[in-house]
Amino acid sequence: MERRTFIKLASLTSMGGLIKQGTLQAQTRKIIQVTNAFEHDHIPKKLTFNPSKLKGLSQILITSHLDNNYGGSVKALNVIRKKLNEVRKDKNSPPYVYNDLKREHLLRTGSVVNHELYFDNLGGNGKTSGTAQKLISQAYGSFDAWEEEFRKIAHGLAGGPGWVTLGYNHQLEILENYWSNDHMHGIFATTPLLVMDMYEHSYHIDYGAAASKYIDAFFVNINWEVVNQRMETLSY
């Protein structure tokens, strides 16, 4: 039996056990609702935690990150959508002008989505349990082995831009960590489960160039309940 098949079966067993214990509710398929792609305005999300309560990450840092970096990307994304709507209606506008906007559209979309996932998985006590601990341990042999690799990727990105993401790849049927150099390095067919911002703006106010201290602080503040919820809504 292939390793990934074994892991998937083990995950199914684990998830089935949780369902029997009544810790998961039956999932129903939802019919998605969409708005006009060109006229849609994205509304910034609010923090789900009190930024003054984090350990090792100051309120000043989190507020600046939220308002300036994430907030700036939301504003830019909304402007770009409106500009795309204008340019597409201009029959004299060459395709490369439109594609320049689409590139920026992709960049800003990645920034908005990654930041929202990042902030949402902060605000916890850093103690893992339940679904996340079980599935990560199954995929990596041990939880410590997973954490070691996640931290290694983060340290490798120190001093430059990038993201570290734990995700489940539905096409490859594997749970693993991914490296991203910028907002446009999306992971195909993958649901992000834990996202870490390694851009310098995420730690420079508190730690300067000492990225390792930020990495430690990030792990102390992970909200593993959010990660559990993300895992439990996966389509296995």
Phi, psi and omega in degrees: 000131179296151183299317183293327177293318178299315181297319180296317180295320179296321179295318178300317179299315180297313181296321179298321178297320179295320180297317180298329181280356177081015181273351177237143176263152179299134181268134177247143180289139180250142174274119185291149176246134183237154174247175180299123185296333183269333186256356183294134173250122180278131179266125182301140178277149176269158178294146179264007182217166176274114185296342179281351183263355180289154179258118177084358175233114188286158177297323179298316180298309183297317181295317178297316179300314182293310186285316187272312184276303177292311181299322178296322179291323177297313179299315181296319180298318180294322178294317182297319179300317179294320179294321177299320180296322179290314185291322182294336179276346180274104184294341181268356181280126181290154182302326184293332176293318178295318181292330174298319177292322179294326176297314179294326177299316179295317180299312183289325177297315178300319180296314181297311183296312181298318180296320180295319177295320180298307181296324181293332179263021170253171176097008179257191180259004177078002182262118183271152177194176172068217188303313183300311182298319182292311184289322178296317179296322178293320183287327186249000182090326175198155178296323181298323179295321177296312183298321179300317180290318179302314179295322180298317177298316180298315179297326179292336179268352183303136180089357180217187180277163172146174180224151171242131184226129167269122183218159174255117180271111184290329180288315182271349180056057181213144176257118183203170179270145181232146175260137175226132182276334179204187184291346183263357178276071178285157181252112186298138174056030185237135174266119177292135182245324175218125186237133179234125178277124178247011171295147183299334180294344181279352181212348190297323180300321182272321192236001183060233180270003183278073184297330182299325179291324177293319180300317177299316181295323178301313182295327179293333186252008179296135174265093185289341175296323177294318178297318177302314180298320179296319180292322185286347177259005175294150177267098182273000000 
